[in-house]
Amino acid sequence: MHRRQFLRAAGCAIPAVGALPATVSAAQSPFEPLGSVSITGATEAVVGPKNETAYVATQDGFAVVDISTPSEPAVLQRRTGLLAEREGGPMQEILDVKATGDLLLVACPANGHEEPVVEGFLLYDVTDPKDPERVAFHETEFPIHNAALTEERAYLVNGSEVVIVGVADEPTELGRWAPRDADPAWAEVDGLLRFAHDVYAQGDRAYVVEWDAGTFILDVSDPAAPTAVTRIGGRSPETLAEIPGEDAVVHSLSMPGNHHTAAVNDDASLLVLNKEAWPTELTEGTDIQPLGEVELWDVREETEPERLATIEAPDSRNPEKGEINTTPHNFEIRGDRLYSSWYDGGVKIHDVSDPRNPALLAWWRDPHEWTFWTAQYATEEFFVASSHSRGRYNAGKGALVTFPNRAGEQASPPALTDTETPTPTAEPTPSSTPDSPTSSSIPPTSTPAADSESVSAPGFGLLGAAGAISLATWRRLRD
């Protein structure tokens, strides 16, 4: 019995977001972007609760985008120089933002740094999105690569654990959890292989993505004492502990592990997770799928999760990291639709009403122009996707792009297997609004230079709390 049939039999309402036709009618226009707006340094994007505004992390701050007219998205405001007055300021390497209600969370830095930097998250009241008002700053002793935000809590991943912070009033740490809390054997695994990369929160559950260790479902009804309910996928601590430290780097880039992001549908019956991976010496000449993939899991019985289907990455002529990169990245599941990004491989919509047989409804890509970081539902009429500027294959144009929320086919889609690599073009310097009077002299881009001491790695990077991993090791992985 499929999930939709099960829910009907159980008398449960099935969340729906309109009806997508399975095929394109003869009169329907080709599937293509509705509009776009340039945003230098764009990474993660989220849609505000009223679906008229999107918030985009820009590495040196954040941008507020009016999407009320999807054919003409427009930047309302760009904030940079955040906390420039503090030691180590301004905030830098801001890759993640989250929004709920009238709150916006802006976290940094995504990765560890040897020099002093601001670490923590800002909260803004975005009742008036044209003029976000800073309401709080919560300082941490660790970088924040990703976060989740609910009305009462922020969930932060610091590489080795998830940290829960109350945000209903003044931000206050409530509790922490790490895999070793569920099984001390995880402490014997190299930090690269049990890396807390992302977190998703819904109700009294948090879904913590731990790279090769898999995805953990936590009961966070008592935030001071989170407990593991189950682990989905991944390899055992005993297996991972056998991997020598000098081999951890290549394993962290390779399938079959690399849990990157996870989220559940509205009733938490279906979990979607993706794996971010590239071809390496470990996958050459084997039957292991070298690129990452998206998996759908039935989690109605949390302690007995069942993998239902796998969506493989698009092929490319040169799938190695930094080339024609088509491994999956961030996504959103809303109702019976999955909106996903695949870097140079573009964006896709899948119908997951039958999660054993996800159906591709739309796929659009233009790797010469855009490489996509995320895809997020906006309304029944459209969704948004952010393009970042880190790829070598594309022209390096950061942007927020709007797409029709329907089935369709791209006219003359480029072949990722034989397209020539263009020469990247520089992005224009954006105009911005300093976040405080003391930050007016801060340049609009504060991303560390290529020879700086910043530490990063494919998909996650080294957070300071990861501990025993050397800076020299991580330099080998830098973009």
Secondary structure by P-SEA (a helix, b strand, c coil): ccaaaaaaaacbbbbbcccccccccccccccccccbbbbccccbbbbcccccbbbbbcccbbbbbbcccccccccccccccccccccccccccccbbbbcccbbbbbccccccccccccbbbbbbcccccbbbbcbbbbbccccccccccccbbbbbcccbbbbbbccccccccccccccccccccccccccccccccccccccbbbbbbccccbbbbbcccccbbbbccccccccaaaaaaccccaaaaaaacccccccbbbbcccccbbbbbbbbcccccccccccccccbbbbbbccccccccccbbbbccccccccccccccccccccccccbbbbbcccccccccccccccbbbbcccccccccbbbcccccccccbbbbbbbcccccccccbbbbbbbcbbbbbccccccccccccbbbbbcbbbbbbccccccccccccccccccccccccccccccccccccaaaaaaacc
